[in-house]
């Protein structure tokens, strides 16, 4: 006879939650949020619909977990690069090189989930699209703060439009993601990154690798800029 405690806890989970979450991530990454159905998810995750709802909630809640896990495992390299490198130029240059590698790694979907997963969403999924849009814009704001700091320190010309330059980098990253999904290889994306960096403004006599900045500015940037789920 089952005890009250056994009834309260219910049957033990018969699947590995982390593995199921990884499989769900791949479905959303490959197909996008809107095109991925519950049937797709249960088939890919190897679980029943009741098990999915019991473990993760609805599709929207599952996607939220997927985005968090994506940021922990695969994303965040852009904000880390910008925070860790001594100048915005060096940070962006590193991030674009890493994007070329990350977006084309064998054995996993191409491109960036945060960039591509909410394309062509229905009005009912506007909240999902808006959440991913805000993540992308947060990355742009991180870049803009780094550029503004370099303008203030003299590492970039005073005439530099920090907002426009940051959005330019965001556009390049999004374009590289889509190019990867269309089949571009790493070498092609690296060439795009190199061309993109030629548009970066420089002060007189600045070397290609960019100038330095004070340790205080760098530490302040690290505190302001945490890893983002997006690229």
C-alpha positions in Angstrom: 0.0 0.0 0.0 1.4 3.4 -1.0 2.1 5.8 1.8 1.0 9.5 1.7 4.6 10.5 1.1 4.9 8.2 -1.9 1.7 9.6 -3.4 2.8 13.2 -2.8 6.2 12.6 -4.6 4.7 10.7 -7.5 6.6 8.4 -9.8 10.3 9.0 -10.2 11.4 10.8 -13.4 12.4 8.2 -16.0 14.6 10.4 -18.1 17.7 12.6 -17.7 16.5 16.2 -17.5 19.8 17.7 -18.7 20.0 15.5 -21.7 16.3 16.2 -22.6 17.0 20.0 -22.2 20.0 19.7 -24.6 17.9 17.9 -27.2 15.2 20.6 -26.9 17.8 23.2 -27.4 18.9 21.6 -30.6 15.3 21.6 -31.9 14.8 25.2 -31.2 18.2 26.1 -32.5 17.7 24.3 -35.8 14.0 25.1 -36.4 13.3 28.2 -34.5 10.7 28.7 -31.7 7.6 29.0 -33.9 8.3 26.0 -36.1 9.1 23.7 -33.2 6.0 21.9 -32.0 5.4 19.9 -28.9 5.4 16.8 -31.0 8.8 17.7 -32.4 10.1 18.3 -28.8 8.7 15.1 -27.4 10.1 13.1 -30.3 13.6 14.7 -30.0 13.7 14.6 -26.2 12.4 11.0 -26.1 9.7 11.8 -23.6 5.9 12.0 -23.5 4.0 15.2 -23.6 2.8 14.8 -19.9 6.4 14.3 -18.9 7.5 17.4 -20.7 4.8 19.5 -19.1 5.6 18.0 -15.6 9.3 18.6 -15.9 9.5 21.9 -17.8 6.0 23.5 -17.9 4.7 24.7 -21.3 6.7 25.3 -24.5 7.4 28.9 -23.5 8.8 27.9 -20.2 10.9 25.2 -21.8 12.3 27.7 -24.3 13.2 30.0 -21.4 15.3 27.3 -19.8 16.8 26.5 -23.2 18.0 30.1 -23.7 19.5 30.2 -20.2 21.4 26.9 -20.9 22.5 28.1 -24.3 24.0 31.1 -22.7 25.8 29.1 -20.1 27.2 26.5 -22.5 27.5 28.2 -25.9 26.8 31.9 -25.7 28.2 34.9 -24.0 31.5 35.0 -25.8 30.9 38.5 -27.2 30.3 40.1 -23.8 33.2 38.2 -22.3 35.6 39.3 -25.1 34.5 42.9 -24.7 34.9 42.8 -20.9 38.3 41.0 -20.9 40.2 42.7 -23.7 41.9 46.1 -23.0 40.1 48.0 -25.7 36.7 47.8 -27.5 38.5 47.2 -30.8 40.4 44.2 -29.3 37.2 42.8 -27.7 35.2 43.1 -30.9 38.0 41.7 -33.0 38.2 38.7 -30.7 34.4 38.2 -30.6 34.2 38.2 -34.4 36.9 35.6 -34.6 35.2 33.4 -32.0 31.9 33.8 -33.7 33.4 32.5 -37.0 34.5 29.4 -35.1 31.4 29.0 -32.8 28.9 29.4 -35.6 30.4 26.7 -37.7 31.4 24.0 -35.3 30.6 20.5 -36.5 28.1 18.4 -34.6 25.7 21.1 -33.6 23.3 23.6 -35.3 24.9 26.5 -37.1 24.6 30.2 -36.2 23.3 31.7 -33.0 20.1 30.5 -31.3 19.4 34.0 -29.8 19.7 35.6 -33.3 17.7 33.0 -35.3 15.3 31.2 -33.0 12.6 34.0 -33.0 12.5 34.8 -36.7 9.0 34.7 -38.3 7.2 34.4 -35.0 3.4 34.7 -34.8 1.8 37.5 -32.9 1.0 35.0 -30.1 4.8 34.5 -29.7 5.6 38.2 -29.5 6.9 37.9 -25.9 9.5 35.3 -27.0 10.6 37.5 -29.9 10.9 40.5 -27.6 12.9 38.7 -25.0 15.5 37.6 -27.6 15.5 41.1 -29.1 16.3 42.5 -25.7 19.2 40.0 -25.3 20.7 41.1 -28.6 20.3 44.8 -27.7 22.0 44.1 -24.3 25.0 42.9 -26.2 25.0 46.1 -28.3 24.8 48.2 -25.2 27.8 46.4 -23.8 29.8 47.2 -26.9 28.6 50.8 -26.9 29.8 51.3 -23.3 33.2 49.9 -24.2 33.4 52.1 -27.2 32.4 55.2 -25.2 35.1 54.3 -22.6 37.7 54.2 -25.4 36.5 57.6 -26.7 36.8 59.0 -23.2 40.3 57.6 -22.8 41.5 58.7 -26.2 41.9 55.2 -27.6 39.2 56.2 -30.2 38.7 59.5 -31.9 36.4 62.0 -30.2 34.2 62.0 -33.3 33.4 58.3 -33.0 29.7 57.6 -32.9 29.6 54.9 -30.2 25.9 53.9 -30.8 26.3 53.6 -34.6 29.5 51.6 -34.3 28.0 49.2 -31.7 24.9 48.6 -33.9 27.3 48.0 -36.8 29.0 45.2 -34.8 25.6 43.8 -33.9 24.6 43.8 -37.6 27.9 42.0 -38.6 27.3 39.3 -35.9 23.7 38.7 -37.0 24.9 38.5 -40.6 27.6 36.1 -39.8 25.1 33.9 -38.0 22.8 33.8 -41.0 25.7 33.2 -43.4 26.7 30.2 -41.2 23.1 28.8 -41.4 23.3 29.3 -45.2 26.4 27.1 -45.3 29.3 29.5 -45.1 32.4 27.9 -43.6 34.7 29.2 -40.9 37.2 30.7 -43.3 34.5 32.7 -45.1 33.2 34.1 -41.8 36.8 35.0 -40.7 37.2 36.9 -43.9 33.9 38.8 -43.2 35.2 39.6 -39.7 38.5 40.9 -41.1 36.7 43.1 -43.6 34.3 44.4 -40.9 37.2 45.5 -38.7 38.6 47.7 -41.4 35.7 50.1 -40.8 36.9 50.6 -37.2 38.0 54.2 -36.5 41.6 54.8 -35.4 43.5 57.5 -33.8 46.6 58.8 -35.6 49.5 56.3 -35.3 47.4 53.6 -33.8 48.5 50.0 -34.5 46.1 47.5 -35.9 45.7 45.7 -32.6 44.4 48.8 -30.9 45.5 50.9 -28.0 45.3 50.2 -24.3 43.3 51.5 -21.4 43.7 52.0 -17.7 43.1 49.0 -15.4 40.4 51.0 -13.6 38.4 51.4 -16.8 38.8 47.7 -17.6 37.7 46.6 -14.1 34.7 48.9 -14.2 33.7 47.4 -17.6 34.0 43.9 -16.1 31.6 44.8 -13.3 29.1 46.4 -15.7 29.3 43.6 -18.3 28.2 40.1 -17.4 28.0 37.2 -19.8 24.9 37.3 -22.0 23.1 34.3 -23.5 23.4 35.8 -26.9 26.6 35.7 -29.0 
